[in-house]
Amino acid sequence: MPVDYEINANKYWNDFYKIHENGFFKDRHWLFTEFPELAPSQNQNHLKDLLSENKGSEVPACRSSEDESGLIIEAQHSCSSVSHGHKTQPSPVEENVTQKLRHLEICADEFPGSSATYRILEVGCGVGNTVFPILQTNNDPRLFVYCCDFSSTAVELVQTNSAYDPSRCFAFVHDLCDEDKSYPVPGDSLDVIILIFVLSAIIPDKMQKAINRLSRLLKPGGMMLLRDYGRYDMAQLRFKKGQCLSENFYVRGDGTRVYFFTQDELDALFTTAGLEKVQNLVDRRLQVNRGKQLTMYRVWIQCKYRKPLLSSTS
């Protein structure tokens, strides 16, 4: 039975979007509070800030709760400094040569958004509840947004939305787990990659390779942003016994699947892919549905991980 959910995952997600279309999820206007990296004012000084920050010996591992004004109930922070000196990395010369070759490759190849200077990719975009708020809020002509989803139905809904502008956005169908299918951008070309409630939808055994491939697309200094389900979230506790496919991995009634993470699991995925921790926190919230007289305890995990800047060489 678990094999059926893996083989037919595409069908289940297509069915989901055919039923709900663009009426299930709300636009995520909280994005700019939780991830200020996506706000317009951040783009211009992004690399400048990173370079000045890199002059110090350490990278901050997390931000204080005051910086995360959207975390209104309780946030547990996993704070520890990440020293550059403790990581095993390729030699600076190797990195420099590789970076120059990849830069030439980007310059030589024409790809959607190749003339942009700030590029964002959202993986698992659904019907555009993240992409469209970004495009509507950020009018910077140098911005280009890519978005992909496993579901061709979802991508079609994005492309037919009146807010979709092909000169600023490129939506495409992509299977995050397909190792043979490449992304339509070169390596080291993206400033931000967004993963919002999407990594949890794939089989745990395939998560690491998926993150590794995405990491290679980030520019040095580029950021991967994630928000996803945390262990013992209300949704996990409500699953019935027969819905558990493997440890902390469940199937919903509509055939779509979901995994519930710990902070350490996500940290291992990102650091194994060569990224450095900027933030990894638990967001616990009490949601009250007054209409149905329901109290819901939600547990989400929010992460920001950065691709290291290249070491300068003589």
Backbone torsions as a table, in degrees:
resi	resn	phi	psi	omega
1	MET	NA	-46.2	176.7
2	PRO	-56.7	-32.9	179.4
3	VAL	-64.1	-38.6	178.8
4	ASP	-60.3	-42.0	-179.3
5	TYR	-66.6	-30.8	178.3
6	GLU	-74.8	-47.9	-177.7
7	ILE	-64.5	-40.1	-175.3
8	ASN	-101.5	18.9	-178.1
9	ALA	-55.9	-40.1	179.5
10	ASN	-59.2	-43.6	-179.9
11	LYS	-62.3	-45.2	-177.4
12	TYR	-62.6	-40.7	179.6
13	TRP	-72.6	-36.3	175.4
14	ASN	-62.2	-42.9	178.1
15	ASP	-61.6	-40.3	179.7
16	PHE	-57.7	-48.7	-176.8
17	TYR	-75.6	-25.7	175.0
18	LYS	-67.8	-36.7	179.9
19	ILE	-73.9	-49.4	-171.4
20	HIS	-93.0	-21.8	-174.7
21	GLU	48.0	-126.9	-177.8
22	ASN	-103.8	23.6	-176.7
23	GLY	-102.8	-1.1	-174.2
24	PHE	-86.9	-48.6	-178.2
25	PHE	-100.0	148.6	175.3
26	LYS	-93.5	154.9	175.6
27	ASP	-60.9	139.1	-173.0
28	ARG	-92.4	74.3	-179.3
29	HIS	-74.8	-10.0	174.2
30	TRP	-71.7	-11.7	-176.9
31	LEU	-50.0	-43.6	-171.6
32	PHE	-76.8	-18.1	173.0
33	THR	-78.7	-47.7	-177.6
34	GLU	-76.1	-35.9	-177.7
35	PHE	-126.2	77.7	-179.5
36	PRO	-62.0	-13.4	176.2
37	GLU	-60.1	-20.7	-178.0
38	LEU	-91.2	-10.1	-177.3
39	ALA	-76.4	150.5	-175.4
40	PRO	-55.5	-42.6	-175.4
41	SER	-65.5	-19.4	-177.2
42	GLN	-77.1	-29.9	-169.6
43	ASN	-63.0	-44.7	-172.6
44	GLN	-64.3	-39.9	-175.1
45	ASN	-101.6	12.9	-174.2
46	HIS	-56.8	-57.2	-175.9
47	LEU	-70.6	-36.1	179.3
48	LYS	-59.5	-44.3	179.2
49	ASP	-63.3	-41.9	-179.2
50	LEU	-63.7	-41.6	-178.4
51	LEU	-65.6	-42.9	179.5
52	SER	-67.5	-35.8	179.2
53	GLU	-67.2	-34.5	-176.2
54	ASN	-70.8	-14.2	178.8
55	LYS	-67.6	-25.7	175.9
56	GLY	-73.1	169.4	-176.5
57	SER	-85.0	-13.9	-176.2
58	GLU	-134.4	157.1	175.2
59	VAL	-104.2	130.5	179.3
60	PRO	-63.0	135.7	-175.3
61	ALA	-85.8	-21.9	178.2
62	CYS	-161.2	169.5	178.3
63	ARG	-106.2	158.8	179.7
64	SER	-72.7	163.0	-177.9
65	SER	-64.8	-24.7	178.8
66	GLU	-65.1	-30.0	179.6
67	ASP	-72.6	-23.1	-175.7
68	GLU	-105.9	70.3	-173.1
69	SER	-64.7	-16.5	-179.8
70	GLY	-78.2	-13.5	-177.2
71	LEU	-87.5	87.3	-162.8
72	ILE	-87.8	-15.4	-176.1
73	ILE	-102.3	-67.8	-178.8
74	GLU	-156.2	133.9	177.8
75	ALA	-130.4	125.8	175.0
76	GLN	-96.6	126.4	-178.3
77	HIS	-103.7	138.1	173.0
78	SER	-103.2	95.2	-170.5
79	CYS	-106.7	122.8	171.7
80	SER	-160.4	141.3	-179.0
81	SER	-75.5	146.1	180.0
82	VAL	-111.5	109.8	-177.8
83	SER	-84.4	134.1	178.3
84	HIS	-63.4	-30.3	-174.2
85	GLY	-70.0	-16.8	-175.1
86	HIS	-93.5	-0.6	-176.7
87	LYS	-98.4	141.8	174.8
88	THR	-88.3	115.6	-176.4
89	GLN	-129.1	160.9	174.1
90	PRO	-61.9	160.3	-179.5
91	SER	-62.3	149.6	179.4
92	PRO	-54.8	-37.5	-179.8
93	VAL	-63.7	-45.5	177.9
94	GLU	-57.1	-48.0	-177.7
95	GLU	-61.8	-42.3	-176.2
96	ASN	-64.7	-43.8	179.8
97	VAL	-64.7	-45.3	179.1
98	THR	-59.8	-43.9	-179.1
99	GLN	-63.3	-41.2	-179.6
100	LYS	-65.1	-40.2	179.0
101	LEU	-64.2	-42.7	-179.3
102	ARG	-68.2	-34.0	178.1
103	HIS	-63.6	-43.1	177.8
104	LEU	-61.3	-39.9	179.8
105	GLU	-62.1	-42.7	179.4
106	ILE	-64.6	-42.2	-178.3
107	CYS	-66.4	-36.2	-174.7
108	ALA	-76.6	-34.7	-174.2
109	ASP	-94.3	134.1	172.8
110	GLU	-87.3	130.0	176.9
111	PHE	-144.6	160.5	-179.5
112	PRO	-53.8	128.8	179.7
113	GLY	77.5	16.1	-175.7
114	SER	-65.1	-24.5	-179.2
115	SER	-88.1	-7.1	-179.7
116	ALA	-73.1	155.6	177.4
117	THR	-108.1	-11.9	177.3
118	TYR	-134.3	116.2	-173.0
119	ARG	-122.3	132.0	179.6
120	ILE	-120.9	135.5	173.2
121	LEU	-119.3	127.0	169.2
122	GLU	-105.9	124.6	177.3
123	VAL	-97.6	130.3	-176.3
124	GLY	76.2	53.9	-171.2
125	CYS	-77.2	-13.8	-176.8
126	GLY	58.6	-131.4	-177.8
127	VAL	-98.5	13.3	172.9
128	GLY	99.9	22.1	-177.8
129	ASN	-69.1	-14.6	173.4
130	THR	-102.1	-44.7	-174.6
131	VAL	-61.5	-47.4	-175.7
132	PHE	-67.6	-41.2	173.2
133	PRO	-58.8	-35.9	178.0
134	ILE	-64.9	-48.5	-178.5
135	LEU	-64.8	-36.2	-178.8
136	GLN	-74.5	-30.7	-177.4
137	THR	-86.4	-31.6	-173.1
138	ASN	-111.7	105.9	-178.2
139	ASN	-96.3	10.8	-179.7
140	ASP	-58.9	120.8	-178.4
141	PRO	-66.0	-15.2	-179.8
142	ARG	-87.6	-2.8	-179.9
143	LEU	-86.4	139.0	171.1
144	PHE	-136.7	134.5	-176.4
145	VAL	-116.8	128.4	173.7
146	TYR	-105.4	146.2	175.5
147	CYS	-148.0	140.2	-178.7
148	CYS	-139.4	157.7	177.2
149	ASP	-149.9	153.3	177.4
150	PHE	-65.8	-29.8	-174.9
151	SER	-91.5	120.5	176.9
152	SER	-66.9	-29.7	177.7
153	THR	-63.8	-44.5	179.2
154	ALA	-62.5	-45.2	-178.3
155	VAL	-63.8	-38.4	178.0
156	GLU	-64.6	-36.8	177.2
157	LEU	-66.3	-35.2	175.7
158	VAL	-66.2	-48.5	-175.4
159	GLN	-66.0	-27.1	-179.4
160	THR	-95.1	0.0	176.6
161	ASN	-69.7	139.9	-177.9
162	SER	-63.1	-21.3	-179.7
163	ALA	-85.0	-5.7	-178.1
164	TYR	-75.5	123.6	-178.5
165	ASP	-124.8	105.7	-176.7
166	PRO	-60.4	-18.4	178.0
167	SER	-78.6	-13.1	-178.8
168	ARG	-123.7	-8.7	-172.6
169	CYS	-147.8	145.8	177.1
170	PHE	-133.7	112.0	179.4
171	ALA	-102.3	135.9	-177.3
172	PHE	-149.7	155.4	178.1
173	VAL	-83.0	132.0	179.8
174	HIS	-153.0	138.0	174.8
175	ASP	-97.4	112.5	-178.5
176	LEU	-55.5	-26.8	-176.0
177	CYS	-95.0	-5.0	-176.8
178	ASP	-82.2	105.2	-176.8
179	GLU	-70.6	-20.4	-177.2
180	ASP	-90.2	-10.8	-177.3
181	LYS	-101.2	122.3	-177.0
182	SER	-89.9	159.9	174.4
183	TYR	-82.0	155.6	-176.6
184	PRO	-81.6	23.9	177.3
185	VAL	-133.2	151.5	178.5
186	PRO	-74.0	169.0	174.0
187	GLY	-64.9	155.6	177.1
188	ASP	57.4	36.4	-175.6
189	SER	-119.5	-9.1	-174.8
190	LEU	-105.5	141.1	176.4
191	ASP	-86.9	-36.1	-177.1
192	VAL	-141.9	137.5	170.0
193	ILE	-120.9	130.4	-176.6
194	ILE	-111.6	132.0	176.5
195	LEU	-129.7	99.0	-177.7
196	ILE	-115.4	110.3	-178.4
197	PHE	50.5	47.0	179.1
198	VAL	-125.4	-39.3	-178.5
199	LEU	-61.2	-33.9	-179.6
200	SER	-65.4	-15.3	-176.4
201	ALA	-86.7	-6.6	-178.5
202	ILE	-107.4	160.4	-176.9
203	ILE	-63.1	133.9	-174.9
204	PRO	-53.4	-36.4	-178.2
205	ASP	-62.4	-20.4	-176.3
206	LYS	-101.6	-1.6	-174.6
207	MET	-65.6	-44.1	-174.6
208	GLN	-62.3	-46.0	-179.3
209	LYS	-65.4	-34.1	178.0
210	ALA	-64.1	-44.0	178.8
211	ILE	-68.3	-38.5	177.7
212	ASN	-57.9	-45.5	-179.3
213	ARG	-64.9	-40.6	178.7
214	LEU	-66.2	-39.2	-179.5
215	SER	-58.1	-37.3	-179.3
216	ARG	-66.4	-21.2	179.9
217	LEU	-80.0	-20.5	-177.4
218	LEU	-72.7	141.9	169.0
219	LYS	-67.9	155.0	168.8
220	PRO	-56.5	129.4	-174.3
221	GLY	90.9	-8.8	179.2
222	GLY	-71.3	158.1	-172.1
223	MET	-120.4	139.9	171.3
224	MET	-107.0	125.3	-176.9
225	LEU	-113.7	131.4	-178.3
226	LEU	-135.1	141.8	168.0
227	ARG	-138.4	127.8	-174.9
228	ASP	-157.1	179.1	-174.7
229	TYR	-73.3	134.8	177.6
230	GLY	-98.2	158.6	-179.6
231	ARG	-58.5	134.3	179.0
232	TYR	70.4	23.5	169.0
233	ASP	-60.6	153.9	-179.6
234	MET	-50.5	-39.4	-178.4
235	ALA	-62.1	-36.2	178.8
236	GLN	-68.9	-42.4	-176.0
237	LEU	-68.7	-20.6	-177.8
238	ARG	-89.4	-9.2	178.5
239	PHE	-67.9	143.4	177.4
240	LYS	-86.2	164.6	-173.1
241	LYS	-53.6	-44.6	-175.9
242	GLY	-72.4	-5.5	-177.1
243	GLN	-93.4	-1.6	-179.3
244	CYS	-87.1	117.1	-178.9
245	LEU	-86.1	-38.4	175.3
246	SER	-158.8	-178.4	-173.4
247	GLU	-57.8	117.6	178.4
248	ASN	65.2	17.3	179.7
249	PHE	-124.4	122.1	-169.7
250	TYR	-128.2	160.3	173.1
251	VAL	-113.3	133.3	177.3
252	ARG	-81.4	172.5	-179.5
253	GLY	-62.6	-25.3	-178.8
254	ASP	-91.5	4.9	177.1
255	GLY	93.5	-11.1	175.6
256	THR	-77.7	156.0	-173.1
257	ARG	-119.5	161.6	-178.9
258	VAL	-151.4	139.1	176.8
259	TYR	-113.2	149.0	-179.5
260	PHE	-116.6	117.2	-169.6
261	PHE	-91.1	160.2	162.0
262	THR	-107.0	163.1	177.3
263	GLN	-60.5	-41.0	-177.7
264	ASP	-64.9	-38.0	178.8
265	GLU	-61.9	-44.7	-179.8
266	LEU	-68.8	-38.9	177.8
267	ASP	-60.0	-42.3	179.3
268	ALA	-64.0	-41.4	179.4
269	LEU	-60.9	-46.5	-175.8
270	PHE	-74.4	-42.9	-177.9
271	THR	-70.3	-33.3	175.6
272	THR	-62.9	-29.9	178.3
273	ALA	-82.6	4.9	175.6
274	GLY	88.3	16.0	-179.1
275	LEU	-99.2	155.6	-179.2
276	GLU	-106.4	139.6	-177.6
277	LYS	-72.1	129.8	170.7
278	VAL	-109.9	-39.9	179.7
279	GLN	-152.8	139.8	174.1
280	ASN	-153.2	100.2	-174.4
281	LEU	-136.4	157.7	175.5
282	VAL	-97.7	133.5	177.4
283	ASP	-114.2	107.2	178.8
284	ARG	-102.9	128.1	-178.2
285	ARG	-134.2	147.9	174.5
286	LEU	-104.0	113.3	179.0
287	GLN	-104.5	135.9	179.7
288	VAL	-119.9	121.6	173.7
289	ASN	-99.0	98.6	-174.2
290	ARG	-67.7	-33.1	-179.5
291	GLY	-61.7	-43.1	-178.3
292	LYS	-97.9	2.0	-178.8
293	GLN	55.6	45.5	-179.0
294	LEU	-114.2	139.9	173.1
295	THR	-113.4	125.5	-175.3
296	MET	-123.6	127.2	177.4
297	TYR	-97.2	110.9	-177.3
298	ARG	-100.6	144.0	177.1
299	VAL	-131.1	114.6	177.8
300	TRP	-123.4	156.1	175.5
301	ILE	-119.1	135.4	180.0
302	GLN	-120.9	130.2	-176.6
303	CYS	-132.8	147.3	169.0
304	LYS	-133.9	122.1	179.1
305	TYR	-129.6	138.3	-172.2
306	ARG	-114.3	141.7	173.1
307	LYS	-78.4	129.5	-176.2
308	PRO	-59.1	145.2	172.8
309	LEU	-70.7	149.6	179.3
310	LEU	-70.4	143.3	176.1
311	SER	-70.4	139.0	178.1
312	SER	-76.4	140.7	-179.9
313	THR	-124.7	154.4	-178.4
314	SER	-76.1	NA	NA
